[in-house]
Amino acid sequence: MKRYIKHIVPAAVLLMAMGTTTSCTGDLDVTPIDPNLVILDDSSVDYLFNKCYANFALAGNTGADGDCDIDGLDGGTTGLVRQMWNSNELTTDEAICAWGDPGISNFHFNDYDGSHPMLRGYYYRLYNGITLCNHYLDVAADKDATKTAEVRFLRALQYYLAMDAYGNIPFLTTVSSEKAQQASRAEIYSFIESELLEIEPSLNDAKPKTSSDSNYGRVDKAAAWMLLMRLYLNAEVYTGTAQWAKAAEYAQKVMNSSYKLNTTGQNGWSAYQMLFMGDNGESSAAQECIYPILCDGALTTSYGTFFFLQASTFNGDMHANPNDAAATNGSSDGAWSGNRARLDLVNKFFPNNDAPNVESYNMTAAASDDRAIFWGVDHTASATDPNTFSNGFGVAKFVNFKSDGSAAHNPKFPDADFFFFRVAEAYLTYAEATARQNGGATTAEGTSAINALRSRANAAQRAGYSLNEILDEWSREFYFEGRRRVDLIRYGYFGGNNSYTWQWKGGALNGRQFSADRNIFAIPTTDLTANENLKQNPGY
């Protein structure tokens, strides 16, 4: 059982009764939090604390089929993970979607603007969370030092995601009736860095947990190290000044902590696959997760978190369980026939363009890599038609099967948590950051770090790695986990004049370059209209 956020619904009901359903930076369709609201008792503070976490997992207050915190937008499409994923995967060499929803093709072809509905939903989801955190800090910062540090972390993380996606963004640290001023990327970077360094001593010690532990789902010191590590790894993009040494330093803190790579498989499931299964919060996989976004088929249901990753990547003909060909992915309504792999991702595992048309559990053997969890039966590897699900290999990475064979809590909604931060990221960060200080080739320690991931996946060890080979390892280890755009931008391979193309990049089947302005998304037109303090990003 996921013990931590099981009280989200009553928390949200209380907030609704107080007239505080949501908050953003000025959108005309959104009801802001009342800045004069007073929290009356400790239970109210606890509910608000839970709601700060809930923004990462849930659309609104009453589960997947209930209300949405963002007025005027469908709850399922405003899930934070779902829109983080769409913006960072569908725009890259990894994913393509068969659906005709407004905005999907614009992602595919790197052609988006301030009216893009999904980018608008992502933006307001982030600012909803930021304002909830600001509200908690306004009324309860003196209640509990550890919880206050956690809420400041959650605010910093959402500011990081907003800054990464939208560049110069609205910035407030308190709930106010005044319209937000716009801060530069460098200013937001400095704020995040100072916040994380200041709150680290007040966070709980870095310690892996399972769902049977009371603090499962809450962040600790290792989460602060992970976000600092990610901030420093991309510092040159955000500020113009590289911070490779700091990125390596914080990566090493994580690697030396009690959090560890999961290297244990169970009942025919590989150690890697267990990270993305229905019992990942209960099994050995949990030791790798530093910040899980909690999902539970009985308690915390959503169409915008793990269920989206699972259902959008399957159709009814796929079956990811080698022990049960009648089962699809562990959910009764989990085959939406949407997202699948672009050819460029598959070729990271099959560089000779010879991926076989086999089941996912046989594909890993053909690739000699447990991470190649692709479905090739009745699919073409090349996505020549973006709107046909069978064009492009299926991705069977996310399932609700449980490694111990037990039943799910709900036949439809998954119990699997989304591992937002996991230890493997520190291994690749350390390898890349030290390689960039070493003339573009891995050090002995960096090579060992990558080989640890490849060893876990039963892939061949190598004597060393170039920067481009490290970028390929980022894709092999983290594909479809919502980060690819960030890595491509850091390498200079996304927008602008560069040598890297992929299928449908820029709207051409064989790929073409697009403007570097598209490395940052447009601020939604609705917020520009509502807040005259904001200026649109260049190129829009």
Kinemage of the C-alpha trace (Angstrom):
@kinemage 1
@onewidth
@group {chain A} dominant
@subgroup {mainchain}
@vectorlist {calphas} color= white
{ca met a 1} P 0.000 0.000 0.000
{ca lys a 2} L 1.197 3.521 -0.793
{ca arg a 3} L 1.010 4.942 2.707
{ca tyr a 4} L 2.050 8.511 2.131
{ca ile a 5} L -0.524 10.278 -0.031
{ca lys a 6} L -3.544 8.175 0.804
{ca his a 7} L -5.198 11.269 2.332
{ca ile a 8} L -4.945 13.411 -0.786
{ca val a 9} L -8.653 13.355 -1.538
{ca pro a 10} L -9.863 14.643 1.837
{ca ala a 11} L -7.092 17.230 1.688
{ca ala a 12} L -8.346 18.453 -1.638
{ca val a 13} L -11.958 18.482 -0.521
{ca leu a 14} L -10.977 20.725 2.367
{ca leu a 15} L -9.152 23.081 0.032
{ca met a 16} L -12.181 23.265 -2.242
{ca ala a 17} L -14.372 24.171 0.697
{ca met a 18} L -11.996 27.023 1.441
{ca gly a 19} L -12.244 28.287 -2.134
{ca thr a 20} L -8.685 27.387 -3.089
{ca thr a 21} L -9.021 24.932 -5.933
{ca thr a 22} L -6.130 26.102 -8.058
{ca ser a 23} L -3.623 28.803 -8.804
{ca cys a 24} L -1.685 30.111 -11.746
{ca thr a 25} L -0.039 33.296 -12.912
{ca gly a 26} L -2.920 35.091 -14.531
{ca asp a 27} L -4.806 32.813 -16.893
{ca leu a 28} L -8.341 34.049 -17.446
{ca asp a 29} L -9.841 30.590 -16.901
{ca val a 30} L -8.206 29.918 -13.542
{ca thr a 31} L -9.417 30.739 -10.045
{ca pro a 32} L -6.480 31.957 -7.919
{ca ile a 33} L -5.809 31.072 -4.314
{ca asp a 34} L -7.060 33.711 -1.924
{ca pro a 35} L -3.894 35.347 -0.507
{ca asn a 36} L -5.766 36.194 2.708
{ca leu a 37} L -6.716 32.597 3.460
{ca val a 38} L -5.742 31.472 6.947
{ca ile a 39} L -5.118 27.809 7.764
{ca leu a 40} L -6.904 27.196 11.043
{ca asp a 41} L -5.467 23.976 12.451
{ca asp a 42} L -2.698 21.423 12.081
{ca ser a 43} L -4.838 18.982 10.131
{ca ser a 44} L -5.479 21.667 7.531
{ca val a 45} L -1.730 22.242 7.268
{ca asp a 46} L -1.166 18.521 6.731
{ca tyr a 47} L -3.785 18.453 3.984
{ca leu a 48} L -2.181 21.411 2.239
{ca phe a 49} L 1.226 19.744 2.563
{ca asn a 50} L -0.150 16.629 0.850
{ca lys a 51} L -1.714 18.753 -1.871
{ca cys a 52} L 1.729 20.187 -2.701
{ca tyr a 53} L 2.863 16.641 -3.492
{ca ala a 54} L -0.427 15.729 -5.150
{ca asn a 55} L 0.073 18.265 -7.949
{ca phe a 56} L 2.758 15.954 -9.355
{ca ala a 57} L 0.461 12.934 -9.376
{ca leu a 58} L -3.172 13.940 -9.786
{ca ala a 59} L -5.270 16.130 -12.053
{ca gly a 60} L -7.574 17.336 -9.311
{ca asn a 61} L -9.294 16.428 -6.097
{ca thr a 62} L -11.417 13.383 -6.847
{ca gly a 63} L -9.338 10.921 -8.847
{ca ala a 64} L -8.887 10.215 -12.526
{ca asp a 65} L -12.533 10.645 -13.547
{ca gly a 66} L -13.217 13.654 -11.347
{ca asp a 67} L -12.461 17.345 -11.464
{ca cys a 68} L -9.331 19.118 -12.648
{ca asp a 69} L -7.386 21.828 -10.853
{ca ile a 70} L -6.951 23.695 -14.147
{ca asp a 71} L -10.275 25.153 -15.308
{ca gly a 72} L -11.099 24.811 -18.978
{ca leu a 73} L -8.705 21.936 -19.662
{ca asp a 74} L -9.272 18.195 -19.601
{ca gly a 75} L -7.887 16.678 -16.417
{ca gly a 76} L -6.237 13.728 -18.081
{ca thr a 77} L -4.186 15.937 -20.360
{ca thr a 78} L -2.981 18.333 -17.662
{ca gly a 79} L -1.097 15.708 -15.668
{ca leu a 80} L 2.370 17.035 -14.876
{ca val a 81} L 4.172 13.844 -15.912
{ca arg a 82} L 2.082 13.496 -19.069
{ca gln a 83} L 2.863 16.964 -20.374
{ca met a 84} L 6.484 16.896 -19.238
{ca trp a 85} L 6.715 13.663 -21.225
{ca asn a 86} L 4.961 15.029 -24.317
{ca ser a 87} L 7.136 18.130 -24.492
{ca asn a 88} L 10.403 16.278 -23.893
{ca glu a 89} L 9.767 13.085 -25.893
{ca leu a 90} L 7.429 13.779 -28.841
{ca thr a 91} L 9.705 16.634 -29.929
{ca thr a 92} L 12.756 14.341 -30.173
{ca asp a 93} L 14.309 11.277 -31.795
{ca glu a 94} L 12.612 8.890 -29.344
{ca ala a 95} L 8.808 9.031 -29.565
{ca ile a 96} L 5.984 9.631 -31.997
{ca cys a 97} L 2.213 9.434 -31.406
{ca ala a 98} L -0.591 8.137 -33.617
{ca trp a 99} L -3.305 10.328 -32.097
{ca gly a 100} L -4.820 13.339 -33.785
{ca asp a 101} L -5.236 15.405 -30.606
{ca pro a 102} L -4.594 19.149 -31.125
{ca gly a 103} L -0.901 19.836 -30.676
{ca ile a 104} L 0.437 16.311 -31.233
{ca ser a 105} L 1.642 16.875 -34.791
{ca asn a 106} L 3.171 20.216 -33.773
{ca phe a 107} L 5.285 18.338 -31.260
{ca his a 108} L 6.289 15.765 -33.885
{ca phe a 109} L 7.422 18.413 -36.346
{ca asn a 110} L 8.893 20.926 -33.877
{ca asp a 111} L 6.345 23.570 -34.825
{ca tyr a 112} L 4.644 25.031 -31.757
{ca asp a 113} L 3.664 28.472 -30.499
{ca gly a 114} L 1.892 30.259 -27.660
{ca ser a 115} L -1.471 28.706 -28.527
{ca his a 116} L -0.299 25.103 -28.147
{ca pro a 117} L -2.899 23.465 -25.843
{ca met a 118} L -0.607 20.897 -24.208
{ca leu a 119} L 2.177 23.367 -23.536
{ca arg a 120} L -0.464 25.612 -22.007
{ca gly a 121} L -1.642 22.747 -19.784
{ca tyr a 122} L 1.921 21.960 -18.695
{ca tyr a 123} L 2.615 25.604 -17.902
{ca tyr a 124} L -0.464 26.011 -15.723
{ca arg a 125} L 0.028 22.662 -14.019
{ca leu a 126} L 3.498 23.800 -12.945
{ca tyr a 127} L 2.268 27.165 -11.730
{ca asn a 128} L -0.626 25.547 -9.933
{ca gly a 129} L 1.953 23.556 -7.973
{ca ile a 130} L 4.227 26.538 -7.403
{ca thr a 131} L 1.359 28.571 -5.944
{ca leu a 132} L 0.245 25.719 -3.715
{ca cys a 133} L 3.791 25.580 -2.350
{ca asn a 134} L 3.883 29.360 -1.928
{ca his a 135} L 0.608 29.162 -0.044
{ca tyr a 136} L 1.902 26.477 2.297
{ca leu a 137} L 5.025 28.532 2.972
{ca asp a 138} L 2.931 31.666 3.595
{ca val a 139} L 0.793 30.047 6.270
{ca ala a 140} L 2.808 27.152 7.683
{ca ala a 141} L 6.534 27.672 7.153
{ca asp a 142} L 7.121 27.721 10.916
{ca lys a 143} L 5.168 24.525 11.655
{ca asp a 144} L 7.718 21.829 10.771
{ca ala a 145} L 11.256 22.472 9.495
{ca thr a 146} L 11.474 19.241 7.492
{ca lys a 147} L 8.110 19.660 5.794
{ca thr a 148} L 8.930 23.268 5.002
{ca ala a 149} L 12.178 22.154 3.377
{ca glu a 150} L 10.287 19.562 1.347
{ca val a 151} L 7.772 22.104 0.080
{ca arg a 152} L 10.588 24.458 -0.857
{ca phe a 153} L 12.150 21.567 -2.771
{ca leu a 154} L 8.897 20.861 -4.616
{ca arg a 155} L 8.622 24.533 -5.523
{ca ala a 156} L 12.240 24.583 -6.715
{ca leu a 157} L 11.662 21.478 -8.829
{ca gln a 158} L 8.609 22.992 -10.515
{ca tyr a 159} L 10.464 26.249 -11.092
{ca tyr a 160} L 13.267 24.178 -12.631
{ca leu a 161} L 10.862 22.445 -15.024
{ca ala a 162} L 9.226 25.760 -15.933
{ca met a 163} L 12.560 27.509 -16.486
{ca asp a 164} L 13.881 24.613 -18.570
{ca ala a 165} L 10.776 24.587 -20.757
{ca tyr a 166} L 9.809 28.268 -21.005
{ca gly a 167} L 13.015 30.224 -20.371
{ca asn a 168} L 12.317 33.606 -18.768
{ca ile a 169} L 9.280 32.977 -16.598
{ca pro a 170} L 6.922 34.578 -14.057
{ca phe a 171} L 8.380 34.445 -10.567
{ca leu a 172} L 6.752 34.778 -7.154
{ca thr a 173} L 7.666 33.305 -3.768
{ca thr a 174} L 4.445 34.265 -2.017
{ca val a 175} L 0.743 34.212 -2.861
{ca ser a 176} L -0.144 37.711 -3.919
{ca ser a 177} L -2.861 39.605 -5.735
{ca glu a 178} L -0.079 41.370 -7.620
{ca lys a 179} L 0.821 40.051 -11.061
{ca ala a 180} L 4.119 38.231 -11.244
{ca gln a 181} L 7.226 39.851 -12.651
{ca gln a 182} L 9.257 37.977 -15.233
{ca ala a 183} L 12.643 36.591 -14.179
{ca ser a 184} L 15.476 35.538 -16.452
{ca arg a 185} L 16.666 31.958 -16.719
{ca ala a 186} L 19.867 32.927 -14.925
{ca glu a 187} L 17.880 34.465 -12.060
{ca ile a 188} L 15.705 31.373 -11.703
{ca tyr a 189} L 18.835 29.207 -11.830
{ca ser a 190} L 20.368 31.185 -8.949
{ca phe a 191} L 17.155 30.970 -6.939
{ca ile a 192} L 16.925 27.191 -7.354
{ca glu a 193} L 20.571 26.695 -6.462
{ca ser a 194} L 20.377 28.832 -3.322
{ca glu a 195} L 17.108 27.207 -2.229
{ca leu a 196} L 18.485 23.694 -2.527
{ca leu a 197} L 21.723 24.494 -0.743
{ca glu a 198} L 19.806 26.190 2.070
{ca ile a 199} L 17.203 23.487 2.631
{ca glu a 200} L 19.480 20.445 2.355
{ca pro a 201} L 20.372 20.316 6.102
{ca ser a 202} L 16.670 20.313 7.038
{ca leu a 203} L 15.697 17.429 4.762
{ca asn a 204} L 15.646 13.858 6.022
{ca asp a 205} L 18.809 11.825 5.557
{ca ala a 206} L 19.287 10.078 2.233
{ca lys a 207} L 17.788 6.648 2.709
{ca pro a 208} L 15.969 4.323 0.298
{ca lys a 209} L 12.429 3.386 1.261
{ca thr a 210} L 9.670 1.062 0.158
{ca ser a 211} L 5.934 1.732 0.239
{ca ser a 212} L 5.710 0.086 3.671
{ca asp a 213} L 7.796 2.929 5.118
{ca ser a 214} L 5.881 5.945 6.417
{ca asn a 215} L 7.987 8.478 4.511
{ca tyr a 216} L 7.809 6.732 1.154
{ca gly a 217} L 7.061 9.330 -1.513
{ca arg a 218} L 8.650 12.191 0.427
{ca val a 219} L 11.910 13.722 -0.726
{ca asp a 220} L 15.121 13.656 1.280
{ca lys a 221} L 18.661 15.024 0.942
{ca ala a 222} L 19.377 12.827 -2.078
{ca ala a 223} L 16.556 14.517 -4.003
{ca ala a 224} L 18.221 17.890 -3.410
{ca trp a 225} L 21.512 16.443 -4.662
{ca met a 226} L 19.782 15.085 -7.753
{ca leu a 227} L 18.182 18.394 -8.654
{ca leu a 228} L 21.431 20.283 -8.021
{ca met a 229} L 23.199 17.713 -10.193
{ca arg a 230} L 20.704 18.188 -13.023
{ca leu a 231} L 20.865 21.975 -12.650
{ca tyr a 232} L 24.665 21.973 -12.844
{ca leu a 233} L 24.774 19.500 -15.735
{ca asn a 234} L 22.703 21.924 -17.828
{ca ala a 235} L 24.172 25.126 -16.381
{ca glu a 236} L 25.807 26.166 -19.650
{ca val a 237} L 22.407 26.086 -21.373
{ca tyr a 238} L 20.718 28.056 -18.615
{ca thr a 239} L 23.403 30.610 -17.741
{ca gly a 240} L 26.138 30.414 -20.370
{ca thr a 241} L 28.658 29.082 -17.827
{ca ala a 242} L 29.386 25.360 -17.524
{ca gln a 243} L 29.482 23.710 -14.090
{ca trp a 244} L 30.815 20.240 -14.906
{ca ala a 245} L 32.802 19.870 -11.680
{ca lys a 246} L 29.754 20.664 -9.541
{ca ala a 247} L 27.600 18.275 -11.567
{ca ala a 248} L 30.127 15.494 -10.973
{ca glu a 249} L 30.397 16.373 -7.275
{ca tyr a 250} L 26.674 15.999 -6.633
{ca ala a 251} L 26.416 12.932 -8.822
{ca gln a 252} L 29.086 11.330 -6.664
{ca lys a 253} L 27.131 12.209 -3.515
{ca val a 254} L 24.221 10.209 -4.878
{ca met a 255} L 26.419 7.320 -6.033
{ca asn a 256} L 28.020 7.120 -2.598
{ca ser a 257} L 24.693 7.233 -0.749
{ca ser a 258} L 22.666 4.264 0.455
{ca tyr a 259} L 20.527 4.498 -2.689
{ca lys a 260} L 21.741 1.861 -5.160
{ca leu a 261} L 21.140 0.588 -8.658
{ca asn a 262} L 18.693 -2.267 -8.699
{ca thr a 263} L 20.596 -5.307 -9.950
{ca thr a 264} L 18.094 -7.963 -8.870
{ca gly a 265} L 15.561 -9.512 -11.223
{ca gln a 266} L 12.677 -11.745 -10.169
{ca asn a 267} L 10.529 -14.459 -11.733
{ca gly a 268} L 11.866 -13.896 -15.229
{ca trp a 269} L 11.729 -10.097 -15.084
{ca ser a 270} L 15.055 -8.318 -15.539
{ca ala a 271} L 16.462 -5.939 -12.934
{ca tyr a 272} L 15.901 -3.067 -15.395
{ca gln a 273} L 12.297 -4.035 -16.198
{ca met a 274} L 11.443 -4.156 -12.490
{ca leu a 275} L 11.908 -0.381 -12.305
{ca phe a 276} L 8.751 0.057 -14.393
{ca met a 277} L 6.366 -2.531 -12.906
{ca gly a 278} L 3.339 -2.523 -10.656
{ca asp a 279} L 5.286 -3.401 -7.515
{ca asn a 280} L 8.291 -1.124 -8.093
{ca gly a 281} L 7.586 0.562 -4.768
{ca glu a 282} L 7.668 -2.734 -2.921
{ca ser a 283} L 10.401 -4.717 -4.695
{ca ser a 284} L 14.183 -4.311 -4.811
{ca ala a 285} L 13.606 -1.662 -7.509
{ca ala a 286} L 12.629 0.840 -4.806
{ca gln a 287} L 16.249 1.172 -3.650
{ca glu a 288} L 17.038 2.957 -6.935
{ca cys a 289} L 14.255 5.535 -6.735
{ca ile a 290} L 15.048 8.833 -5.049
{ca tyr a 291} L 11.724 10.535 -5.768
{ca pro a 292} L 8.715 8.379 -6.702
{ca ile a 293} L 5.518 10.020 -7.864
{ca leu a 294} L 3.007 7.742 -6.238
{ca cys a 295} L 0.280 5.912 -8.117
{ca asp a 296} L -2.144 3.393 -6.680
{ca gly a 297} L -5.062 1.764 -8.442
{ca ala a 298} L -7.224 2.026 -5.320
{ca leu a 299} L -6.082 5.330 -3.822
{ca thr a 300} L -4.401 7.701 -6.298
{ca thr a 301} L -5.664 7.302 -9.849
{ca ser a 302} L -4.769 9.480 -12.810
{ca tyr a 303} L -4.721 9.441 -16.601
{ca gly a 304} L -1.671 11.675 -16.577
{ca thr a 305} L 1.024 9.761 -14.698
{ca phe a 306} L 2.143 6.115 -14.955
{ca phe a 307} L -1.150 5.027 -16.534
{ca phe a 308} L -0.496 7.393 -19.431
{ca leu a 309} L 2.988 5.953 -19.999
{ca gln a 310} L 1.652 2.417 -19.853
{ca ala a 311} L -1.585 2.672 -21.801
{ca ser a 312} L -0.439 5.112 -24.486
{ca thr a 313} L 2.368 2.763 -25.552
{ca phe a 314} L 0.317 -0.417 -26.014
{ca asn a 315} L -2.347 -1.742 -28.328
{ca gly a 316} L -4.407 -4.846 -27.679
{ca asp a 317} L -2.161 -7.096 -29.767
{ca met a 318} L 0.891 -6.518 -27.594
{ca his a 319} L 1.594 -8.714 -24.587
{ca ala a 320} L 4.600 -7.887 -22.466
{ca asn a 321} L 4.436 -10.810 -20.041
{ca pro a 322} L 6.386 -13.820 -21.340
{ca asn a 323} L 4.462 -16.041 -18.942
{ca asp a 324} L 0.987 -14.985 -20.092
{ca ala a 325} L 0.347 -14.301 -23.779
{ca ala a 326} L -3.279 -13.409 -23.001
{ca ala a 327} L -2.314 -10.425 -20.847
{ca thr a 328} L -1.462 -7.082 -22.439
{ca asn a 329} L 0.255 -4.921 -19.833
{ca gly a 330} L -1.557 -5.612 -16.571
{ca ser a 331} L -4.480 -3.200 -16.978
{ca ser a 332} L -7.949 -3.885 -18.304
{ca asp a 333} L -8.171 -0.545 -20.135
{ca gly a 334} L -4.529 -0.028 -20.947
{ca ala a 335} L -4.199 -0.197 -24.740
{ca trp a 336} L -4.628 3.274 -26.264
{ca ser a 337} L -2.481 2.723 -29.406
{ca gly a 338} L -0.648 6.035 -29.255
{ca asn a 339} L 3.027 6.474 -28.498
{ca arg a 340} L 5.716 4.294 -30.026
{ca ala a 341} L 9.419 4.451 -30.856
{ca arg a 342} L 10.950 6.380 -33.708
{ca leu a 343} L 13.400 4.453 -35.838
{ca asp a 344} L 16.285 6.470 -34.407
{ca leu a 345} L 15.616 5.129 -30.906
{ca val a 346} L 15.439 1.509 -32.034
{ca asn a 347} L 18.700 1.961 -33.924
{ca lys a 348} L 20.428 2.961 -30.682
{ca phe a 349} L 20.158 -0.750 -29.886
{ca phe a 350} L 20.326 -2.043 -33.465
{ca pro a 351} L 22.880 0.186 -35.239
{ca asn a 352} L 22.835 -2.031 -38.331
{ca asn a 353} L 19.115 -1.362 -38.813
{ca asp a 354} L 18.372 -5.054 -38.289
{ca ala a 355} L 15.896 -5.064 -35.399
{ca pro a 356} L 13.715 -8.194 -35.671
{ca asn a 357} L 9.917 -8.281 -35.672
{ca val a 358} L 9.618 -10.151 -32.371
{ca glu a 359} L 7.957 -9.802 -28.980
{ca ser a 360} L 9.467 -7.433 -26.423
{ca tyr a 361} L 10.849 -10.225 -24.241
{ca asn a 362} L 12.634 -11.658 -27.281
{ca met a 363} L 13.769 -8.247 -28.526
{ca thr a 364} L 16.006 -7.768 -25.490
{ca ala a 365} L 17.829 -10.999 -26.287
{ca ala a 366} L 18.260 -9.973 -29.923
{ca ala a 367} L 19.719 -6.628 -28.837
{ca ser a 368} L 21.907 -8.218 -26.135
{ca asp a 369} L 20.581 -5.466 -23.885
{ca asp a 370} L 17.749 -5.831 -21.342
{ca arg a 371} L 16.733 -2.219 -21.950
{ca ala a 372} L 15.563 -2.804 -25.558
{ca ile a 373} L 11.959 -3.475 -24.524
{ca phe a 374} L 10.386 -2.985 -27.970
{ca trp a 375} L 7.508 -4.812 -29.635
{ca gly a 376} L 8.161 -5.618 -33.295
{ca val a 377} L 5.440 -8.131 -34.169
{ca asp a 378} L 3.255 -6.684 -36.979
{ca his a 379} L 5.111 -3.374 -36.689
{ca thr a 380} L 7.598 -1.674 -38.977
{ca ala a 381} L 10.671 -0.158 -37.360
{ca ser a 382} L 10.285 2.982 -39.459
{ca ala a 383} L 7.461 5.407 -38.618
{ca thr a 384} L 6.828 6.569 -42.179
{ca asp a 385} L 3.225 7.405 -41.243
{ca pro a 386} L 3.083 9.295 -37.932
{ca asn a 387} L -0.635 8.535 -37.554
{ca thr a 388} L -0.409 4.728 -37.789
{ca phe a 389} L 0.456 2.950 -34.554
{ca ser a 390} L 2.015 -0.041 -36.297
{ca asn a 391} L 4.497 2.311 -38.009
{ca gly a 392} L 7.218 2.292 -35.398
{ca phe a 393} L 8.014 -0.373 -32.832
{ca gly a 394} L 5.871 -0.572 -29.730
{ca val a 395} L 7.455 0.230 -26.363
{ca ala a 396} L 6.589 -2.314 -23.666
{ca lys a 397} L 8.673 -0.744 -20.912
{ca phe a 398} L 5.841 0.361 -18.604
{ca val a 399} L 3.574 -2.390 -17.243
{ca asn a 400} L 1.375 -3.040 -14.230
{ca phe a 401} L 2.404 -6.663 -13.827
{ca lys a 402} L 3.976 -7.406 -10.448
{ca ser a 403} L 7.259 -9.220 -10.239
{ca asp a 404} L 5.973 -11.418 -7.389
{ca gly a 405} L 2.894 -12.416 -9.391
{ca ser a 406} L 0.400 -10.749 -7.060
{ca ala a 407} L -2.746 -9.002 -8.278
{ca ala a 408} L -3.148 -5.289 -8.871
{ca his a 409} L -5.267 -3.198 -6.506
{ca asn a 410} L -7.526 -2.207 -9.400
{ca pro a 411} L -7.941 -3.990 -12.748
{ca lys a 412} L -7.725 -0.693 -14.639
{ca phe a 413} L -5.471 1.810 -12.888
{ca pro a 414} L -1.845 0.865 -12.165
{ca asp a 415} L -0.061 0.580 -8.848
{ca ala a 416} L 3.313 1.360 -10.428
{ca asp a 417} L 4.952 4.574 -9.268
{ca phe a 418} L 6.709 6.933 -11.671
{ca phe a 419} L 10.371 7.132 -10.717
{ca phe a 420} L 11.074 10.831 -11.289
{ca phe a 421} L 14.651 10.624 -9.976
{ca arg a 422} L 16.548 7.359 -9.993
{ca val a 423} L 20.167 6.598 -9.199
{ca ala a 424} L 21.128 5.692 -12.785
{ca glu a 425} L 20.918 9.396 -13.672
{ca ala a 426} L 23.790 10.106 -11.296
{ca tyr a 427} L 25.951 7.457 -12.987
{ca leu a 428} L 25.506 8.982 -16.435
{ca thr a 429} L 25.834 12.530 -15.125
{ca tyr a 430} L 29.114 11.656 -13.472
{ca ala a 431} L 30.406 9.987 -16.634
{ca glu a 432} L 29.433 12.911 -18.879
{ca ala a 433} L 30.555 15.700 -16.563
{ca thr a 434} L 33.980 14.164 -15.998
{ca ala a 435} L 34.341 13.358 -19.723
{ca arg a 436} L 33.719 17.009 -20.564
{ca gln a 437} L 36.588 17.878 -18.224
{ca asn a 438} L 38.730 15.166 -19.817
{ca gly a 439} L 38.811 16.213 -23.458
{ca gly a 440} L 35.562 14.473 -24.402
{ca ala a 441} L 36.407 10.921 -23.323
{ca thr a 442} L 35.410 9.127 -20.143
{ca thr a 443} L 37.809 8.816 -17.255
{ca ala a 444} L 38.382 5.386 -15.760
{ca glu a 445} L 35.767 6.161 -13.116
{ca gly a 446} L 33.316 7.468 -15.706
{ca thr a 447} L 33.774 4.371 -17.836
{ca ser a 448} L 33.115 2.220 -14.787
{ca ala a 449} L 29.914 4.153 -14.059
{ca ile a 450} L 28.498 3.536 -17.540
{ca asn a 451} L 29.633 -0.076 -17.490
{ca ala a 452} L 27.712 -0.559 -14.246
{ca leu a 453} L 24.510 0.371 -16.091
{ca arg a 454} L 25.386 -1.817 -19.057
{ca ser a 455} L 26.257 -4.699 -16.750
{ca arg a 456} L 22.860 -4.376 -15.068
{ca ala a 457} L 21.310 -4.616 -18.561
{ca asn a 458} L 23.509 -7.609 -19.551
{ca ala a 459} L 25.046 -5.477 -22.317
{ca ala a 460} L 28.695 -5.685 -23.370
{ca gln a 461} L 31.260 -3.666 -21.429
{ca arg a 462} L 33.411 -1.099 -23.242
{ca ala a 463} L 36.862 0.268 -22.597
{ca gly a 464} L 35.755 3.886 -22.883
{ca tyr a 465} L 33.082 6.237 -24.200
{ca ser a 466} L 33.074 9.420 -26.253
{ca leu a 467} L 30.608 12.202 -25.539
{ca asn a 468} L 28.357 11.079 -28.384
{ca glu a 469} L 28.438 7.522 -27.074
{ca ile a 470} L 27.423 8.856 -23.666
{ca leu a 471} L 24.477 10.636 -25.306
{ca asp a 472} L 23.432 7.311 -26.814
{ca glu a 473} L 23.668 5.734 -23.360
{ca trp a 474} L 21.397 8.456 -21.986
{ca ser a 475} L 18.836 7.332 -24.561
{ca arg a 476} L 19.263 3.604 -23.954
{ca glu a 477} L 18.884 3.987 -20.204
{ca phe a 478} L 16.191 6.682 -20.021
{ca tyr a 479} L 14.138 6.511 -23.217
{ca phe a 480} L 10.472 7.381 -22.742
{ca glu a 481} L 11.112 8.729 -19.223
{ca gly a 482} L 10.553 12.374 -20.154
{ca arg a 483} L 14.030 13.875 -20.450
{ca arg a 484} L 15.362 13.430 -24.017
{ca arg a 485} L 14.826 17.016 -25.250
{ca val a 486} L 16.962 18.347 -22.381
{ca asp a 487} L 19.876 16.066 -23.275
{ca leu a 488} L 19.729 16.925 -26.982
{ca ile a 489} L 19.736 20.659 -26.211
{ca arg a 490} L 22.736 20.280 -23.901
{ca tyr a 491} L 24.632 18.564 -26.728
{ca gly a 492} L 23.614 21.217 -29.262
{ca tyr a 493} L 21.640 18.642 -31.278
{ca phe a 494} L 18.089 19.982 -30.955
{ca gly a 495} L 17.226 23.317 -32.595
{ca gly a 496} L 19.639 25.365 -34.662
{ca asn a 497} L 22.283 24.516 -37.243
{ca asn a 498} L 23.750 21.164 -36.209
{ca ser a 499} L 24.689 17.815 -37.676
{ca tyr a 500} L 22.076 15.637 -35.993
{ca thr a 501} L 18.731 14.786 -37.569
{ca trp a 502} L 16.078 12.173 -36.921
{ca gln a 503} L 12.963 10.886 -38.604
{ca trp a 504} L 10.398 13.706 -38.908
{ca lys a 505} L 12.673 16.270 -37.254
{ca gly a 506} L 11.437 19.666 -38.397
{ca gly a 507} L 8.538 18.050 -40.282
{ca ala a 508} L 10.526 16.132 -42.927
{ca leu a 509} L 10.562 12.338 -43.074
{ca asn a 510} L 14.349 12.230 -43.250
{ca gly a 511} L 14.725 15.165 -40.860
{ca arg a 512} L 15.739 18.789 -41.279
{ca gln a 513} L 16.955 21.544 -38.997
{ca phe a 514} L 14.633 23.973 -37.244
{ca ser a 515} L 15.230 27.263 -35.472
{ca ala a 516} L 17.172 27.330 -32.218
{ca asp a 517} L 14.346 29.517 -30.890
{ca arg a 518} L 12.396 26.256 -30.532
{ca asn a 519} L 14.805 25.118 -27.816
{ca ile a 520} L 12.515 27.128 -25.516
{ca phe a 521} L 8.739 26.871 -25.716
{ca ala a 522} L 6.458 29.864 -26.070
{ca ile a 523} L 4.832 31.339 -22.990
{ca pro a 524} L 1.097 30.689 -23.426
{ca thr a 525} L -0.695 33.563 -25.111
{ca thr a 526} L -3.363 33.428 -22.406
{ca asp a 527} L -0.809 34.385 -19.763
{ca leu a 528} L 0.666 37.167 -21.887
{ca thr a 529} L -2.846 38.549 -22.260
{ca ala a 530} L -3.517 38.348 -18.526
{ca asn a 531} L -0.171 39.687 -17.334
{ca glu a 532} L 1.338 42.721 -19.047
{ca asn a 533} L 4.615 42.184 -17.134
{ca leu a 534} L 5.472 39.240 -19.400
{ca lys a 535} L 7.253 39.286 -22.747
{ca gln a 536} L 7.126 36.434 -25.249
{ca asn a 537} L 10.243 34.397 -25.946
{ca pro a 538} L 12.246 35.264 -29.090
{ca gly a 539} L 11.047 33.719 -32.335
{ca tyr a 540} L 7.395 33.482 -31.344
